[in-house]
Amino acid sequence: MHIQKHILNLLLRIGFTDSEARFYMAAYQNPQKTIPELQKISKVSLPSAYRAFDHLRELKLVTSSQNNWRKNIQVVSLKTIGEKLASESLKLRKFEYELKKTENLLKLANYQEALAPIDIFTDQNQITEECYKLINSNWNHISCYGSGEKAYEIPGFKPMSDFVSMRARKGRTINAVFTELGDHTRDLLKKNQHELRNGKLHIDPANQNVMTYLYERQITIFQKDEELGKRAIVIHYPGLIRMYMANFNKIWEQL
């Protein structure tokens, strides 16, 4: 068996997805590349490459440049993965006993309560990352309210362009209320039908430093404050999500 195929099969057996295994192998054999470069080498889609990178980074199996998280990608060695698996195996045996004791409590627990109700990110790389997470989230329809100009300025032109193109390519629809009329907003309104957008203009001076994206599981807010700078605010709390959705629907019906 070809050694590369053998390693890919081993990675799949220990829990990697196919995209993660291919991305890992591409980075292992081609260190110091960017995510788009590794995407082409691994022959997975760009969203899959970003998801693979995010998950492998969470597992501390991949690192990148401190100045730009999408560049200089490096992965840990296969030996290190083996050592991590051996260590985790011991921990899992201990956890197994504890989980058996608390099984009834786990059945009563509400998973939503375990999530932080609100996360705030101020680092530009984190803000950009939240934009890509929004692209890859599990939704078919989304609503947004705010400045089309700030939607591009805060996370960055490239990730927001990817958001628009990938959303349309996947057939995901959007109801958009734009609160100021700038160059990007004019362009977006012209491309409504082509980009599966139902966009409306509603001048709102109080909401021209922010763009809010709403779907049933999450609210993502990109904001630029004169004193605090740029930030991404992610809301998971169901009560707040329902409140934001109700307010949006009320405004939408009035336009």
N, C-alpha and C positions, 0 to 999 in steps of 0.2 A: 504494500500500500504506500502511496506517495506520502512522504513525511508531513507535508503541509495539510493534506486531507486528514491524516491521522490526528494531528494536533487539533484541527477544527472539530473533529468528532469528540475528542476528549473534552474540549471546552463546552460543547453542547451537553455532554453527559454531566458536567458539574454545574449546569444551570445557566450558562450563557444562552442568549437568543442567537439565532443565525446571524442577525445583523451585528450583534456585539462580538461574536466570534470572528467574523470577517473583518470588522473594524480593528479588533485587537491584533490580528495577524498582520494587517496592513501597517499598523503603527509599529509593531514589533520589528518588521522587516524594513520599515522606512521611517526611522526616527527623525524628530525635529520638523515634521511636516505640519501643514495646517489641516483643519477639519475638512474643508472642501477638497484639498488634495488627496486626503485619505479616503474621502467618499468616492472619488473617481477610481482610486486603486482597488478599493474593496468591492466596487460595483454594487453598492447599496444606494438607496435614495438619500437625498440630503437630509430630510427630516429624520430618517432612520439613523443616519450618521450622528446627528446631534443628540438623539435619544440614547444611542449607544454610548457616546462620550459622557453624557450626563450621568448615566447609571454607573459606568465604570469609574468615573471620578468619585461618585458617592461611596463606592466600594474601595476607594483608594488604590485602584489598579492602574490609574492613568493620571498623568500630570501635564501641565501646560505652562506657557510663559506667564510670569507674574504681571507683565504689562498688557498682554492680550491673551485671554483664555482660549482663543481659537487657534493659537499658533504654538510651534515648538512642542508638538504632542509627543509624549513618551509614555511607554507602558512598563510596568514592573516585569521582571523575568518570570518565566514559567516555574522556575524553582521557588520563587517567592510565593506564587499562587499556591503551589503545593504545600508550603509551610503554613500559609494562612488557612488552608483547608484542614490541615491536621489540628491546628489550634482551635478552629471553630468546631470541629467534631467533638472535642472534649467539652466545650461549652454547651453544645446542643444536648449532650447526654444529661447535663445538670439541669438545663431548662426543661427537658422532657418531664422530669420528676415534678418540677414546680408547676408546669402547665396542667398536669393531671390533677394536682391538688386544687387548682383554681378554675377547673373547667366550668363549674356552675356559675362562677362570677363572670367569666368571659362571655357566657351566653347572655348575661344580663347587661353587659357593658355596651354602650353606644359608641361605635367607632368615631362618629363625628365629634364626640366630646374630647377625643384624644388629639384632634387637630388644633393647632393654634388658631384662634378666631381671626386674628389679623397679623400679617407679616409686612414689615416695611423694609425696603431695600434702597440704599442710597448710593452704593457703588455702581459706576456706569456698567461694568461687566455684568453685575447681577441684574440691573435693570434690563439690559439687552437680553440676558438669559430668560427673564420672565416673559419677554415678548415671544421668544422661540417656544417656551413652554406653552404659551397660549395657542400658538399655531398647532402644536402637537396634542393639545387636550382633546378629550373625547366629547365633541359637540358637533351638531349639524346645523344649528342656527344660533346666531349671536346678535346682540343688540349693542349699540354704542351711543354715547352722548358726550359731546365736547368738541374741542378744536381739532380739525383735521391737520392743522399746521403743527400743533404740539404732538399729535400722534406720530409724526415723522421725526420731529426734533428731539424728543426725549429718549426713546429707545434707540434712535439712529435710523438713517434713511434706508440702509441695507436690510436690517431685520424687518422694518415695516413694509418695504417693498416685497420681501419674501412672504410676509403675512398676507398681503393682498393677493399676490399671484398664487400662492399655495392654497389659500382658502377657495379662490375661484376654480382652481384646477380640481380640487376635491369635491366641488359641487356644494360647498357650504354657503348658505345664504346669510345676509346681514341686513338688519334695519338700522340705519344710521341717521342720527340727528346731529348736524354740524352747527356749532354755535358762533362761528365767524367765517367770513368769506375771504379766503386767501388763495394763493396760487394752487396749492395742493387740493384745497376743497373744490375749486372750480374744475380741476382735472378729474377728481373723484366723481363729482356729480355728472360730468360728461360721460363717464365710463360705467354708469350705474348698471345698465342691462348686461354689458359685456362681463362685468365682474360680479354678477349676481347680487347686486346691491340695490336696496330700496332706500335711497338717500334723500333727506329733506334738509332744508336750510331753516334755522331758527336762531336768529341773532340773540345771544345771551351774554352780555358783558361779564356777568358773574362767573361764567364757566368757560373762559377763554385761555386759562392756563392749565387745563386738564383735559384728558380723554379717558372716559370710563367704558370698559367693556363688560357686558353682563351676559352670563348664561346660568343655567339652573344650578350648577355646582360651585360657582366662583364669580367673584367680582375682581377685575384687575384694573387698577387706576394708575395712569401715568400722569404725574403732576410736576410742574416746574414752579417752585416758590421763589420769590425774590430774595428771601432771607435764607431759606433752608436749601435751595438748589433743587436739583432733579431727584425724583424718587419714584419707586413703584410700590403701590400699596395693594396687597392681595388679601381679600376677605373670603373666609371659608364659612363663617357663622351663618347658618340657615336663616335666622331671623333677620339679619341685616341684608342678606341676599333677597329675601322676599320684599323687604322695604324698598330697596333700590329698584327691583323689577316693577313693583306697583307704581312707583313714581315715574319710571320711564314709560310704562304703558299709558298712564294718564296723560303725559305730555304728547305721546305719539298719537293718541286718539284725537287730541285737540288740533293737531296740525293738518 
